[in-house]
Amino acid sequence: MLHSFLHSLVESNALWLIWAAVGVLILGFCIVFASVVLGDSDEPLYRAASATRRDDDGPMIV
């Protein structure tokens, strides 16, 4: 009886680990998909931020 209980406990933990691994894979796929979709826009936000830093040659006021 104890052996069957431990066996079912191990199986349920393995099932949770499998679901967690599937969730991580889905999350990774979503991140890769979003980076591919946003990569087509040549990242205008990053270019705009670096352009404002380059154009700002005035004195720094503290």
Distance bins in CASP14 RR format, pairs under 12 A and 6 or more apart:
PFRMAT RR
TARGET T0000
AUTHOR 0000-0000-0000
RMODE 2
METHOD distances of the structure
MODEL  1
1 7 0 0 0 0 0 1 0 0 0 0 0
1 8 0 0 0 0 0 1 0 0 0 0 0
2 8 0 0 0 0 0 1 0 0 0 0 0
2 9 0 0 0 0 0 1 0 0 0 0 0
3 9 0 0 0 0 0 1 0 0 0 0 0
3 10 0 0 0 0 0 1 0 0 0 0 0
4 10 0 0 0 0 0 1 0 0 0 0 0
4 11 0 0 0 0 0 1 0 0 0 0 0
5 11 0 0 0 0 0 1 0 0 0 0 0
5 12 0 0 0 0 0 1 0 0 0 0 0
6 12 0 0 0 0 0 1 0 0 0 0 0
6 13 0 0 0 0 0 1 0 0 0 0 0
7 13 0 0 0 0 0 1 0 0 0 0 0
7 14 0 0 0 0 0 1 0 0 0 0 0
8 14 0 0 0 0 0 1 0 0 0 0 0
8 15 0 0 0 0 0 1 0 0 0 0 0
9 15 0 0 0 0 0 1 0 0 0 0 0
9 16 0 0 0 0 0 1 0 0 0 0 0
10 16 0 0 0 0 0 1 0 0 0 0 0
10 17 0 0 0 0 0 1 0 0 0 0 0
11 17 0 0 0 0 0 1 0 0 0 0 0
11 18 0 0 0 0 0 1 0 0 0 0 0
12 18 0 0 0 0 0 1 0 0 0 0 0
12 19 0 0 0 0 0 1 0 0 0 0 0
13 19 0 0 0 0 0 1 0 0 0 0 0
13 20 0 0 0 0 0 1 0 0 0 0 0
14 20 0 0 0 0 0 1 0 0 0 0 0
14 21 0 0 0 0 0 1 0 0 0 0 0
15 21 0 0 0 0 0 1 0 0 0 0 0
15 22 0 0 0 0 0 1 0 0 0 0 0
16 22 0 0 0 0 0 1 0 0 0 0 0
16 23 0 0 0 0 0 1 0 0 0 0 0
17 23 0 0 0 0 0 1 0 0 0 0 0
17 24 0 0 0 0 0 1 0 0 0 0 0
18 24 0 0 0 0 0 1 0 0 0 0 0
18 25 0 0 0 0 0 1 0 0 0 0 0
19 25 0 0 0 0 0 1 0 0 0 0 0
19 26 0 0 0 0 0 1 0 0 0 0 0
20 26 0 0 0 0 0 1 0 0 0 0 0
20 27 0 0 0 0 0 1 0 0 0 0 0
21 27 0 0 0 0 0 1 0 0 0 0 0
21 28 0 0 0 0 0 1 0 0 0 0 0
22 28 0 0 0 0 0 1 0 0 0 0 0
22 29 0 0 0 0 0 1 0 0 0 0 0
23 29 0 0 0 0 1 0 0 0 0 0 0
23 30 0 0 0 0 1 0 0 0 0 0 0
24 30 0 0 0 0 0 1 0 0 0 0 0
24 31 0 0 0 0 0 1 0 0 0 0 0
25 31 0 0 0 0 0 1 0 0 0 0 0
25 32 0 0 0 0 0 1 0 0 0 0 0
26 32 0 0 0 0 0 1 0 0 0 0 0
26 33 0 0 0 0 0 1 0 0 0 0 0
27 33 0 0 0 0 0 1 0 0 0 0 0
27 34 0 0 0 0 0 1 0 0 0 0 0
28 34 0 0 0 0 1 0 0 0 0 0 0
28 35 0 0 0 0 1 0 0 0 0 0 0
28 36 0 0 0 0 0 1 0 0 0 0 0
29 35 0 0 0 0 0 1 0 0 0 0 0
29 36 0 0 0 0 0 1 0 0 0 0 0
30 36 0 0 0 0 0 1 0 0 0 0 0
30 37 0 0 0 0 0 1 0 0 0 0 0
31 37 0 0 0 0 0 1 0 0 0 0 0
31 38 0 0 0 0 0 1 0 0 0 0 0
32 38 0 0 0 0 0 1 0 0 0 0 0
32 39 0 0 0 0 0 1 0 0 0 0 0
33 39 0 0 0 0 0 1 0 0 0 0 0
34 40 0 0 0 0 0 1 0 0 0 0 0
34 41 0 0 0 0 0 1 0 0 0 0 0
35 41 0 0 0 0 0 1 0 0 0 0 0
35 43 0 0 0 0 0 1 0 0 0 0 0
37 43 0 0 0 0 0 1 0 0 0 0 0
38 44 0 0 0 0 0 1 0 0 0 0 0
38 45 0 0 0 0 1 0 0 0 0 0 0
38 46 0 0 0 0 0 1 0 0 0 0 0
39 45 0 0 0 0 0 1 0 0 0 0 0
39 46 0 0 0 0 0 1 0 0 0 0 0
41 47 0 0 0 0 1 0 0 0 0 0 0
41 48 0 0 0 0 0 1 0 0 0 0 0
42 48 0 0 0 0 0 1 0 0 0 0 0
43 49 0 0 0 0 1 0 0 0 0 0 0
43 50 0 0 0 0 1 0 0 0 0 0 0
43 51 0 0 0 0 0 1 0 0 0 0 0
44 50 0 0 0 0 0 1 0 0 0 0 0
44 51 0 0 0 0 1 0 0 0 0 0 0
45 51 0 0 0 0 0 1 0 0 0 0 0
45 52 0 0 0 0 0 1 0 0 0 0 0
46 52 0 0 0 0 0 1 0 0 0 0 0
46 53 0 0 0 0 0 1 0 0 0 0 0
47 53 0 0 0 0 0 1 0 0 0 0 0
47 54 0 0 0 0 0 1 0 0 0 0 0
48 54 0 0 0 0 0 1 0 0 0 0 0
48 55 0 0 0 0 0 1 0 0 0 0 0
49 55 0 0 0 0 0 1 0 0 0 0 0
49 56 0 0 0 0 0 1 0 0 0 0 0
50 56 0 0 0 0 0 1 0 0 0 0 0
END
